């Protein structure tokens, strides 16, 4: 069963050898890569010796190029929390190199498993635990959530988080071509990855829900999905459920 949609998420991944980077923007990127934890534009400006507005402009451009990731800092007092930034891995994500293998495995699960959705979620949970293995749990659910969002960015989803951090838009997908063909497998692998990763980092994985192709050009991830539904993934429908995009067969 495949998905046909002219407004699917874009392929994930990318390279940091973008020739459009100016010398100053490349320097900001290098300083960002030297930070041990996500930093605000003001903190990085002090490291770079540049004005905060200049650094923020460069950081936002690096986010657009998938060379950096942006997340909201935990709320502290009144006002909107500040943005924090972290650098992407300097090499292209290896995930896309395994797209062919993903297609073979997805086809195998779809053909042979008596419950492809459950098998895909279980596989994703194993992947999620492997990706965060050895990491200490977050100091708060918000920190766990931020680290998972950053991980999704490193994999190639280019996540865009809303103001309260509970909903994340995913406009890219490292396995989009395979997801078109086997959405009930690939999308549930991704759902399992986030659930298990959140649980391992001290968050509530049972409230995570992934809505595949929830809007034109993006999937949606919810970290506070409400009471658990029978399929075990919060209030999100199955990947082959009623909210499939137009053009599905």
C-alpha contacts under 8 A as a table, 3 or more apart, distances in Angstrom:
res1	aa1	res2	aa2	distance
1	X	181	X	6.20
1	X	182	X	6.21
1	X	183	X	7.74
1	X	249	X	6.82
2	X	179	X	7.87
2	X	180	X	5.29
2	X	181	X	3.96
2	X	182	X	5.78
2	X	183	X	6.81
2	X	248	X	6.69
2	X	249	X	6.49
3	X	179	X	7.68
3	X	180	X	4.56
3	X	181	X	6.07
3	X	182	X	7.85
3	X	183	X	7.12
3	X	244	X	7.98
3	X	245	X	7.46
3	X	247	X	7.03
3	X	248	X	4.85
3	X	249	X	6.80
4	X	180	X	6.58
4	X	245	X	7.74
4	X	246	X	7.38
4	X	247	X	5.17
4	X	248	X	5.36
4	X	249	X	7.69
5	X	8	X	5.84
5	X	245	X	6.56
5	X	246	X	6.44
5	X	247	X	5.93
5	X	248	X	7.41
7	X	216	X	4.93
7	X	217	X	4.36
7	X	218	X	7.79
8	X	171	X	7.97
8	X	176	X	7.85
8	X	213	X	6.73
8	X	216	X	6.34
8	X	217	X	4.25
8	X	218	X	6.13
9	X	170	X	7.23
9	X	171	X	4.68
9	X	172	X	4.58
9	X	173	X	5.93
9	X	176	X	6.94
9	X	213	X	7.68
9	X	216	X	7.94
9	X	217	X	4.48
9	X	218	X	4.73
9	X	219	X	7.07
10	X	171	X	6.22
10	X	172	X	4.39
10	X	173	X	6.05
10	X	176	X	7.11
10	X	217	X	7.19
11	X	156	X	7.94
11	X	172	X	5.34
11	X	173	X	5.02
11	X	174	X	5.26
11	X	175	X	6.92
11	X	176	X	5.88
12	X	96	X	7.43
12	X	155	X	7.62
12	X	156	X	4.28
12	X	157	X	5.70
12	X	158	X	7.34
12	X	172	X	5.02
12	X	173	X	4.76
12	X	174	X	4.07
12	X	175	X	7.49
13	X	66	X	7.88
13	X	92	X	6.19
13	X	93	X	5.63
13	X	95	X	7.85
13	X	96	X	6.78
13	X	155	X	7.21
13	X	156	X	4.73
13	X	157	X	7.90
13	X	174	X	6.39
14	X	66	X	7.03
14	X	92	X	5.59
14	X	93	X	7.28
14	X	156	X	7.98
15	X	18	X	6.87
15	X	67	X	7.97
15	X	90	X	7.86
15	X	91	X	6.65
15	X	92	X	5.09
16	X	67	X	6.32
16	X	90	X	6.37
16	X	91	X	7.01
16	X	92	X	7.35
18	X	21	X	6.09
21	X	25	X	5.86
21	X	26	X	5.87
22	X	25	X	5.14
22	X	26	X	6.05
23	X	26	X	5.19
23	X	27	X	6.20
24	X	27	X	4.98
24	X	28	X	6.27
25	X	28	X	5.05
25	X	29	X	6.28
25	X	58	X	5.70
26	X	29	X	5.02
26	X	30	X	6.26
27	X	30	X	5.03
27	X	31	X	6.23
28	X	31	X	5.13
28	X	32	X	6.14
28	X	48	X	6.79
28	X	55	X	7.11
28	X	58	X	7.15
28	X	59	X	7.60
29	X	32	X	5.00
29	X	33	X	6.20
29	X	59	X	7.78
29	X	62	X	7.57
29	X	67	X	7.90
29	X	68	X	7.98
29	X	87	X	7.08
30	X	33	X	5.09
30	X	34	X	6.46
31	X	34	X	5.12
31	X	35	X	6.91
31	X	44	X	7.54
31	X	47	X	7.35
31	X	48	X	6.87
32	X	35	X	5.47
32	X	44	X	7.13
32	X	85	X	7.84
32	X	86	X	6.41
32	X	87	X	5.81
33	X	36	X	8.00
33	X	86	X	7.23
33	X	87	X	5.27
33	X	88	X	7.87
35	X	38	X	7.07
35	X	39	X	7.47
35	X	86	X	7.72
37	X	86	X	6.98
38	X	84	X	5.51
38	X	85	X	5.03
38	X	86	X	4.69
39	X	43	X	6.17
39	X	44	X	6.47
39	X	84	X	4.87
39	X	85	X	5.28
39	X	86	X	6.71
40	X	43	X	5.26
40	X	44	X	6.32
40	X	82	X	6.96
40	X	83	X	5.96
40	X	84	X	4.39
40	X	85	X	6.10
41	X	44	X	5.13
41	X	45	X	5.94
41	X	52	X	6.04
41	X	53	X	7.95
41	X	55	X	6.09
41	X	56	X	5.32
41	X	59	X	7.53
41	X	83	X	7.63
41	X	84	X	7.05
41	X	85	X	7.39
42	X	45	X	5.02
42	X	46	X	6.57
42	X	52	X	5.15
42	X	55	X	7.87
42	X	56	X	7.98
43	X	46	X	5.41
43	X	47	X	6.77
44	X	47	X	5.01
44	X	48	X	6.15
44	X	52	X	7.97
44	X	55	X	7.36
45	X	48	X	5.01
45	X	49	X	5.71
45	X	50	X	5.17
45	X	51	X	6.01
45	X	52	X	5.18
45	X	55	X	5.84
46	X	49	X	5.18
46	X	50	X	6.82
50	X	54	X	6.67
50	X	55	X	6.59
51	X	54	X	5.29
51	X	55	X	6.40
52	X	55	X	5.15
52	X	56	X	6.04
53	X	56	X	5.05
53	X	57	X	6.19
54	X	57	X	5.22
54	X	58	X	6.43
55	X	58	X	5.11
55	X	59	X	6.06
56	X	59	X	4.99
56	X	60	X	6.11
57	X	60	X	5.31
57	X	61	X	6.31
58	X	61	X	5.10
58	X	62	X	6.20
59	X	62	X	4.99
59	X	63	X	6.23
59	X	68	X	7.25
59	X	85	X	7.50
60	X	63	X	5.02
60	X	64	X	6.34
61	X	64	X	5.05
61	X	65	X	6.37
62	X	65	X	4.98
62	X	66	X	6.26
62	X	67	X	5.09
62	X	68	X	5.42
63	X	66	X	5.02
63	X	67	X	5.75
63	X	68	X	4.62
63	X	69	X	5.52
63	X	70	X	6.88
64	X	67	X	7.61
65	X	68	X	7.59
66	X	69	X	7.08
66	X	88	X	7.19
66	X	158	X	6.68
67	X	87	X	6.17
67	X	88	X	5.11
67	X	89	X	7.75
67	X	90	X	7.84
68	X	85	X	6.72
68	X	86	X	5.61
68	X	87	X	4.23
68	X	88	X	4.88
69	X	85	X	5.61
69	X	86	X	5.38
69	X	87	X	6.23
69	X	88	X	6.64
69	X	150	X	6.63
69	X	153	X	6.54
69	X	158	X	7.65
70	X	83	X	6.42
70	X	84	X	5.69
70	X	85	X	4.65
70	X	86	X	6.72
70	X	160	X	7.93
71	X	83	X	5.62
71	X	84	X	5.34
71	X	85	X	6.50
71	X	146	X	6.69
71	X	149	X	7.89
71	X	150	X	7.83
71	X	161	X	6.77
72	X	81	X	6.04
72	X	82	X	5.92
72	X	83	X	4.68
72	X	84	X	5.95
72	X	146	X	7.83
72	X	161	X	7.81
72	X	163	X	7.19
72	X	164	X	7.93
72	X	165	X	7.04
73	X	81	X	5.54
73	X	82	X	5.59
73	X	83	X	5.91
73	X	84	X	5.96
74	X	81	X	6.47
74	X	142	X	6.53
74	X	143	X	7.43
75	X	78	X	7.95
75	X	80	X	7.30
75	X	81	X	5.21
76	X	81	X	7.02
80	X	163	X	7.79
88	X	153	X	7.54
88	X	154	X	5.92
89	X	92	X	7.23
89	X	93	X	7.38
89	X	154	X	6.61
93	X	96	X	6.75
93	X	154	X	6.88
93	X	155	X	6.13
93	X	156	X	6.93
94	X	97	X	5.36
94	X	98	X	7.22
95	X	98	X	5.57
95	X	99	X	7.10
95	X	155	X	6.50
95	X	156	X	7.89
95	X	174	X	6.68
96	X	99	X	5.21
96	X	174	X	5.61
96	X	175	X	6.90
97	X	100	X	7.54
98	X	101	X	5.17
98	X	102	X	6.13
99	X	102	X	4.93
99	X	103	X	6.25
99	X	174	X	7.72
99	X	175	X	6.00
99	X	178	X	7.35
100	X	103	X	5.15
100	X	104	X	6.50
101	X	104	X	5.14
101	X	105	X	6.18
102	X	105	X	5.14
102	X	106	X	5.91
102	X	175	X	7.68
102	X	178	X	7.20
103	X	106	X	5.13
103	X	107	X	6.13
103	X	178	X	5.50
104	X	107	X	5.23
104	X	108	X	6.21
105	X	108	X	4.99
105	X	109	X	6.19
106	X	109	X	5.19
106	X	110	X	6.10
106	X	178	X	7.80
106	X	182	X	6.59
106	X	185	X	6.01
106	X	186	X	6.83
107	X	110	X	5.06
107	X	111	X	6.08
107	X	182	X	7.32
108	X	111	X	5.21
108	X	112	X	5.95
108	X	113	X	7.86
109	X	112	X	5.43
109	X	113	X	5.27
109	X	116	X	5.80
109	X	119	X	7.23
109	X	120	X	7.49
109	X	185	X	7.41
110	X	113	X	6.14
110	X	116	X	5.46
110	X	182	X	7.63
110	X	185	X	7.00
113	X	116	X	5.19
113	X	119	X	7.00
115	X	118	X	5.55
115	X	119	X	6.25
116	X	119	X	5.05
116	X	120	X	5.96
116	X	184	X	7.31
116	X	185	X	6.36
117	X	120	X	5.14
117	X	121	X	6.23
117	X	184	X	5.97
117	X	185	X	5.92
117	X	188	X	6.27
117	X	238	X	7.96
118	X	121	X	5.13
118	X	122	X	6.17
118	X	188	X	7.97
119	X	122	X	5.14
119	X	123	X	6.20
120	X	123	X	5.07
120	X	124	X	6.14
120	X	184	X	7.96
120	X	185	X	5.23
120	X	186	X	7.03
120	X	188	X	5.46
120	X	189	X	4.80
120	X	192	X	7.53
121	X	124	X	5.04
121	X	125	X	6.13
121	X	185	X	7.97
121	X	188	X	5.03
121	X	189	X	4.89
121	X	190	X	7.58
121	X	191	X	6.54
121	X	192	X	4.43
121	X	193	X	7.60
122	X	125	X	5.06
122	X	126	X	6.39
122	X	189	X	7.38
122	X	192	X	6.38
123	X	126	X	5.21
123	X	127	X	6.35
123	X	189	X	6.09
123	X	192	X	7.18
123	X	193	X	7.99
124	X	127	X	4.96
124	X	128	X	6.06
124	X	188	X	7.14
124	X	189	X	3.99
124	X	190	X	5.82
124	X	191	X	6.86
124	X	192	X	4.27
124	X	193	X	4.30
124	X	194	X	7.92
124	X	196	X	7.88
125	X	128	X	5.00
125	X	129	X	6.20
125	X	189	X	7.37
125	X	192	X	4.43
125	X	193	X	4.66
125	X	194	X	7.49
125	X	195	X	6.78
125	X	196	X	4.87
125	X	197	X	7.38
126	X	129	X	5.27
126	X	130	X	6.21
126	X	193	X	7.20
126	X	196	X	7.48
127	X	130	X	5.08
127	X	131	X	6.19
127	X	193	X	5.84
128	X	131	X	5.16
128	X	132	X	6.57
128	X	192	X	7.14
128	X	193	X	4.05
128	X	194	X	6.34
128	X	195	X	7.64
128	X	196	X	5.41
128	X	197	X	4.73
129	X	132	X	5.48
129	X	133	X	5.83
129	X	193	X	7.45
129	X	196	X	5.86
129	X	197	X	5.55
129	X	200	X	6.64
130	X	133	X	5.06
131	X	197	X	7.54
132	X	135	X	5.63
132	X	197	X	6.40
132	X	200	X	7.26
132	X	201	X	7.63
135	X	201	X	7.48
136	X	201	X	6.82
137	X	144	X	7.16
137	X	200	X	6.71
137	X	201	X	4.07
137	X	202	X	5.14
138	X	141	X	6.79
138	X	143	X	5.37
138	X	144	X	4.88
138	X	201	X	5.45
138	X	202	X	5.84
138	X	203	X	7.80
139	X	143	X	6.34
139	X	144	X	7.54
139	X	202	X	7.91
140	X	143	X	5.22
140	X	144	X	6.42
140	X	202	X	7.35
140	X	203	X	7.61
141	X	144	X	5.04
141	X	145	X	6.12
141	X	202	X	6.44
141	X	203	X	4.80
141	X	204	X	7.42
142	X	145	X	5.05
142	X	146	X	6.17
142	X	165	X	7.98
142	X	203	X	7.88
143	X	146	X	5.01
143	X	147	X	6.18
144	X	147	X	5.20
144	X	148	X	6.31
144	X	198	X	6.24
144	X	201	X	5.41
144	X	202	X	6.29
144	X	203	X	5.65
145	X	148	X	5.18
145	X	149	X	6.26
145	X	165	X	7.87
145	X	198	X	6.71
145	X	203	X	6.87
145	X	223	X	7.72
146	X	149	X	5.09
146	X	150	X	6.18
146	X	165	X	7.98
147	X	150	X	4.99
147	X	151	X	6.12
148	X	151	X	4.91
148	X	152	X	6.22
148	X	194	X	6.97
148	X	197	X	6.81
148	X	198	X	6.65
149	X	152	X	5.10
149	X	153	X	6.35
149	X	159	X	6.58
150	X	153	X	4.99
150	X	154	X	6.38
150	X	159	X	7.95
151	X	154	X	5.04
151	X	155	X	6.31
152	X	155	X	5.09
152	X	156	X	6.34
152	X	157	X	5.55
152	X	158	X	7.14
152	X	159	X	6.75
153	X	156	X	5.17
153	X	157	X	5.23
153	X	158	X	4.84
153	X	159	X	5.83
154	X	157	X	7.56
154	X	158	X	7.97
155	X	174	X	7.20
156	X	172	X	6.68
156	X	173	X	6.29
156	X	174	X	5.56
157	X	170	X	5.62
157	X	171	X	6.59
157	X	172	X	4.54
157	X	173	X	5.03
157	X	174	X	6.67
158	X	170	X	6.21
158	X	171	X	6.43
158	X	172	X	5.80
159	X	168	X	6.14
159	X	169	X	5.69
159	X	170	X	4.87
159	X	171	X	6.95
159	X	172	X	7.84
160	X	168	X	5.41
160	X	169	X	4.96
160	X	170	X	6.49
160	X	171	X	7.96
161	X	164	X	7.94
161	X	165	X	5.49
161	X	166	X	7.50
161	X	167	X	6.04
161	X	168	X	4.38
161	X	169	X	6.33
162	X	165	X	5.20
162	X	166	X	6.87
162	X	167	X	5.75
162	X	168	X	6.27
164	X	167	X	7.69
165	X	168	X	7.05
166	X	222	X	5.76
166	X	223	X	5.01
166	X	224	X	6.03
167	X	220	X	7.02
167	X	221	X	5.72
167	X	222	X	4.64
167	X	223	X	6.35
167	X	224	X	7.97
168	X	220	X	5.81
168	X	221	X	5.00
168	X	222	X	6.44
169	X	218	X	6.38
169	X	219	X	6.10
169	X	220	X	4.80
169	X	221	X	6.39
170	X	173	X	7.38
170	X	218	X	5.23
170	X	219	X	5.08
170	X	220	X	5.92
170	X	221	X	7.35
171	X	217	X	5.87
171	X	218	X	4.19
171	X	219	X	6.54
172	X	176	X	7.85
172	X	218	X	6.92
173	X	176	X	5.12
175	X	178	X	5.41
175	X	179	X	6.03
175	X	186	X	7.68
176	X	179	X	4.82
176	X	180	X	6.15
177	X	180	X	5.24
177	X	181	X	6.84
178	X	181	X	5.26
178	X	182	X	6.00
178	X	183	X	7.59
178	X	186	X	7.13
179	X	182	X	5.01
179	X	183	X	4.52
179	X	184	X	7.96
179	X	185	X	7.62
179	X	186	X	5.38
179	X	187	X	6.68
180	X	183	X	5.88
182	X	185	X	5.48
182	X	186	X	6.17
183	X	186	X	5.30
183	X	187	X	5.38
183	X	188	X	7.71
183	X	212	X	7.93
183	X	239	X	5.89
183	X	240	X	6.84
184	X	187	X	5.89
184	X	188	X	6.11
184	X	238	X	7.17
184	X	239	X	4.71
184	X	240	X	5.60
185	X	188	X	5.39
185	X	189	X	6.21
185	X	239	X	7.93
186	X	189	X	5.06
186	X	190	X	6.45
187	X	190	X	5.16
187	X	191	X	6.28
187	X	210	X	7.80
187	X	212	X	6.46
187	X	239	X	6.31
188	X	191	X	4.79
188	X	192	X	6.06
188	X	239	X	6.87
189	X	192	X	5.16
189	X	193	X	6.16
190	X	193	X	4.98
190	X	194	X	6.42
190	X	210	X	8.00
191	X	194	X	5.42
191	X	195	X	6.26
191	X	208	X	7.75
191	X	209	X	6.84
191	X	210	X	5.65
191	X	233	X	7.74
192	X	195	X	5.08
192	X	196	X	6.08
193	X	196	X	5.53
193	X	197	X	5.96
194	X	197	X	5.07
194	X	198	X	5.94
194	X	205	X	7.28
194	X	208	X	7.36
195	X	198	X	5.30
195	X	199	X	6.28
195	X	204	X	7.77
195	X	205	X	4.17
195	X	206	X	6.57
195	X	208	X	5.97
196	X	199	X	5.06
196	X	200	X	6.08
196	X	205	X	6.17
197	X	200	X	5.16
197	X	201	X	6.25
197	X	205	X	7.55
198	X	201	X	5.19
198	X	202	X	6.31
198	X	203	X	4.78
198	X	204	X	6.23
198	X	205	X	5.12
199	X	202	X	5.22
199	X	203	X	4.99
199	X	204	X	5.65
199	X	205	X	4.90
200	X	203	X	7.29
204	X	207	X	5.91
204	X	208	X	7.39
205	X	208	X	5.41
205	X	223	X	7.98
206	X	228	X	6.98
206	X	232	X	7.36
206	X	233	X	6.74
206	X	234	X	6.77
207	X	222	X	7.89
207	X	223	X	5.90
207	X	224	X	5.24
207	X	225	X	5.09
207	X	226	X	6.20
207	X	227	X	7.28
207	X	228	X	6.83
207	X	233	X	7.18
207	X	234	X	5.50
208	X	221	X	7.36
208	X	222	X	5.66
208	X	223	X	4.53
208	X	224	X	6.20
208	X	225	X	5.91
208	X	233	X	6.41
208	X	234	X	6.11
209	X	221	X	5.90
209	X	222	X	5.13
209	X	223	X	6.58
209	X	224	X	7.83
209	X	225	X	5.89
209	X	233	X	5.27
209	X	234	X	5.19
209	X	235	X	6.49
209	X	236	X	5.26
210	X	219	X	7.46
210	X	220	X	5.94
210	X	221	X	4.56
210	X	222	X	6.31
210	X	233	X	7.61
210	X	236	X	6.00
211	X	214	X	5.42
211	X	219	X	5.86
211	X	220	X	5.09
211	X	221	X	6.21
211	X	236	X	5.57
211	X	237	X	6.87
211	X	239	X	7.35
212	X	218	X	7.86
212	X	219	X	4.79
212	X	220	X	6.58
212	X	239	X	6.00
212	X	244	X	7.72
213	X	216	X	6.89
213	X	217	X	7.16
213	X	218	X	5.60
213	X	219	X	4.41
213	X	220	X	7.30
213	X	244	X	6.94
213	X	245	X	6.47
214	X	218	X	6.46
214	X	219	X	4.96
214	X	220	X	5.79
214	X	243	X	7.28
214	X	244	X	7.95
214	X	245	X	7.82
215	X	218	X	5.52
215	X	219	X	6.43
215	X	220	X	7.75
222	X	225	X	5.71
225	X	228	X	7.80
225	X	234	X	5.26
225	X	235	X	5.71
225	X	236	X	7.62
226	X	234	X	6.18
226	X	235	X	6.54
227	X	234	X	6.16
227	X	235	X	7.13
228	X	232	X	5.91
228	X	233	X	6.48
228	X	234	X	4.32
228	X	235	X	6.53
229	X	232	X	5.50
229	X	233	X	6.40
229	X	234	X	5.11
229	X	235	X	5.63
230	X	233	X	7.87
231	X	234	X	7.68
231	X	238	X	7.46
233	X	236	X	6.25
237	X	240	X	7.79
237	X	241	X	5.47
237	X	242	X	7.21
237	X	243	X	7.28
238	X	241	X	4.84
239	X	244	X	7.50
240	X	243	X	7.86
240	X	244	X	6.44
241	X	244	X	6.25
244	X	248	X	6.85
245	X	248	X	6.24
